[in-house]
Amino acid sequence: MSHADPVDALHAALASTGYIADAELATCASLAQNLQKPLLLEGEAGVGKTGLAKALAEASGVELIRLQCYEGVDASAALYDWNYPRQLLAARHGSGGDATDATRGLFTEAYLLERPLLRAIRQPSESVLLIDEVDRADEEFEALLLELLSDFQVTVPEIGTLSARHRPRVILTSNGTRELSDALRRRCLYFFLDYPSFEHELSIVQARLPALDPALARQAVRVVQQLREENLSKLPGLAETLDWCAALFALGVTRLDAQPERVRSTLVCLLKTRADRQRLHDTDWDALFADSTGA
Amino acid sequence: MHCSPTLQVPDTADAWALERRLLAFCCALREHGYTVSIAEVLAAVTAAQCAGALDRTRCRVALRSALCRDRAQWRRFDPLFDAWFTGRADADSQDETAIQGVAPRSALAQASVHSPARQLAHASVTGGGAAVGDEALQSLDLGRVFDPRTLRDIDAWMDALTRRLKREVRRRHQRGGHARVRLSRTLRRAHGTGGEPFKLVHTKPQRRLPQLVVFVDVSQSMAAYSRFFLQFAKGLAGAFERCEVYGFDTELIALGDFVRPARTALPPAMQSVAWRGGTRIAHAVEAFMAEHANSVLNSRSRVLFLSDGYDTAPPEQLARQLARLRPRVKRVLWLHPLLAREHGAPLDPCLRMAAQSIDRIVPAHSLDALSDVFSEII
């Protein structure tokens, strides 16, 4: 199936992988692809930020290279490192007692260990580079990314500048646990991924779990949408909705209000903190389940 | 299909007109707190061309993605876009209600006419009296200062406090923990000695400074103190690399851009808060939790409230909001300007009910009291 419009084409390609993007996200992802700019996705956990990168890679049939950020991640974990044991062996093997001769030729590409960022740059074909949860990394690490995000190149002091053979499609995700620097933000297109609307969430559930009874899917999504209006410390995301629906399906639930006891046992999929579990009592849940049957 | 990542030259009069309008819109966003450089303008117009500038929905998405930098800007963008491209009369008012803390500069400038500093300045002129000595100055109740010379002395003392805070923070920052051996660097250095690690390479982990979040009550009931508290907050923002300052009366206002150390005097925008009547602390905390908490708070954060704790909402609301805030931060301090003055008199019911979520309630009526707060922070 061919599409003249690149946005529609991308939308359809993502849908074919099970990722139902709304029109705005598809437009933005298409723009990032066409303008060859990184895309910074911000939003609560479980709304589909990482999923977009996976779906893009799958839809395009290219490799997904993922860098999971964490506090303390640095160049040796993200960009490159030297193969020290191999260098030491080579130095001892070829030294003949002269230290200067021993170190000659040790800092070449033969001893370079590629980490995700460098691997994406040196990939012989197109790829999707996912820099996940960049807000967990330190500010110093952001500075490391700037050259890569603006020029798609990295500089290894001992070798020189390595430019991308094929520019990877870069997706950065952030849960907003820390303010990212302006320098990083201005190199990216920005998209805030909010919780989906009822119709959008329902279409995602139906796409991911086609065997689930449509009436039950509507009920489940309506309950989740109502939960997001509650004063909870951790609101259920799309991932929680899908988990919950899968659990309901596995337990053979047909209607939420018909089997409330069984449904309550599956709420671990939705509420992830003790305080949230205690906030809503059984009667609240029964009311929620009853309300969810309405049109 | 790939668009050209560079700007395309319009080839018709309509295209020129549209592009001029896009450019003007990008520039107009600066008035609403968006950081839009020339590079961003070019990127935005290129994105709009690529997405299809004649399709309003796509044009909106393209401009929003290219020009917004965070969630707050993202949320304010649509009303601004509608106002510019559809001319809807209510767009401006929508923007005003949507904006929490960033108003157009012209509005801020107008608001400064009624600023607390202006009123205080007026009061100080009529107050008269003589300046006081250093010791007396430091123990003087800030709410009872009207003399212009004393106000100038307090300003100077606040500047000195800022410098002292900076020095102390730098000193503590440099005092790191135990050094660790960096294996990879040690091995690398060993190349020069044929693989024998004669010299170990150590790293010295830097001590992480706490992050501060400061809430300054600028409501009517705090009129006598809010000027000094804003100055104090500005000093903290200058000393701590990570310090976010918010003002509140009936609404929460982010003051981050206005308390940067480069500024030496209180800017008009900082003085424009307050005087709307009423105090809604619980509402301000709730707004903070919804809009800023995720990006600002972490387990090392220290939260400071500079307020008398008077809230027009029912007391349990403040208790509920602080109970949400407390588990997410290291410490919550309440700096109460009337605590010393009241000689142990009962706290405001709101504050009493919320006390279990507050680590310490300390007096903050004088310069001495404010300088003592520093030891509570670190």
Boltz contact constraints between the chains, C-beta under 6 A:
constraints:
  - contact:
      token1: [A, 6]
      token2: [B, 1]
      max_distance: 6.0
  - contact:
      token1: [A, 24]
      token2: [B, 61]
      max_distance: 6.0
  - contact:
      token1: [A, 27]
      token2: [B, 51]
      max_distance: 6.0
  - contact:
      token1: [A, 27]
      token2: [B, 58]
      max_distance: 6.0
  - contact:
      token1: [A, 27]
      token2: [B, 61]
      max_distance: 6.0
  - contact:
      token1: [A, 28]
      token2: [B, 61]
      max_distance: 6.0
  - contact:
      token1: [A, 28]
      token2: [B, 65]
      max_distance: 6.0
  - contact:
      token1: [A, 31]
      token2: [B, 47]
      max_distance: 6.0
  - contact:
      token1: [A, 31]
      token2: [B, 50]
      max_distance: 6.0
  - contact:
      token1: [A, 31]
      token2: [B, 51]
      max_distance: 6.0
  - contact:
      token1: [A, 31]
      token2: [B, 62]
      max_distance: 6.0
  - contact:
      token1: [A, 34]
      token2: [B, 2]
      max_distance: 6.0
  - contact:
      token1: [A, 34]
      token2: [B, 3]
      max_distance: 6.0
  - contact:
      token1: [A, 34]
      token2: [B, 50]
      max_distance: 6.0
  - contact:
      token1: [A, 35]
      token2: [B, 5]
      max_distance: 6.0
  - contact:
      token1: [A, 36]
      token2: [B, 5]
      max_distance: 6.0
  - contact:
      token1: [A, 84]
      token2: [B, 187]
      max_distance: 6.0
  - contact:
      token1: [A, 88]
      token2: [B, 195]
      max_distance: 6.0
  - contact:
      token1: [A, 91]
      token2: [B, 191]
      max_distance: 6.0
  - contact:
      token1: [A, 91]
      token2: [B, 195]
      max_distance: 6.0
  - contact:
      token1: [A, 92]
      token2: [B, 195]
      max_distance: 6.0
  - contact:
      token1: [A, 95]
      token2: [B, 194]
      max_distance: 6.0
  - contact:
      token1: [A, 99]
      token2: [B, 192]
      max_distance: 6.0
  - contact:
      token1: [A, 99]
      token2: [B, 194]
      max_distance: 6.0
  - contact:
      token1: [A, 102]
      token2: [B, 194]
      max_distance: 6.0
  - contact:
      token1: [A, 103]
      token2: [B, 191]
      max_distance: 6.0
  - contact:
      token1: [A, 176]
      token2: [B, 294]
      max_distance: 6.0
  - contact:
      token1: [A, 176]
      token2: [B, 295]
      max_distance: 6.0
  - contact:
      token1: [A, 177]
      token2: [B, 294]
      max_distance: 6.0
  - contact:
      token1: [A, 179]
      token2: [B, 295]
      max_distance: 6.0
  - contact:
      token1: [A, 185]
      token2: [B, 69]
      max_distance: 6.0
  - contact:
      token1: [A, 189]
      token2: [B, 65]
      max_distance: 6.0
  - contact:
      token1: [A, 190]
      token2: [B, 65]
      max_distance: 6.0
  - contact:
      token1: [A, 190]
      token2: [B, 68]
      max_distance: 6.0
  - contact:
      token1: [A, 191]
      token2: [B, 65]
      max_distance: 6.0
  - contact:
      token1: [A, 192]
      token2: [B, 71]
      max_distance: 6.0
  - contact:
      token1: [A, 192]
      token2: [B, 74]
      max_distance: 6.0
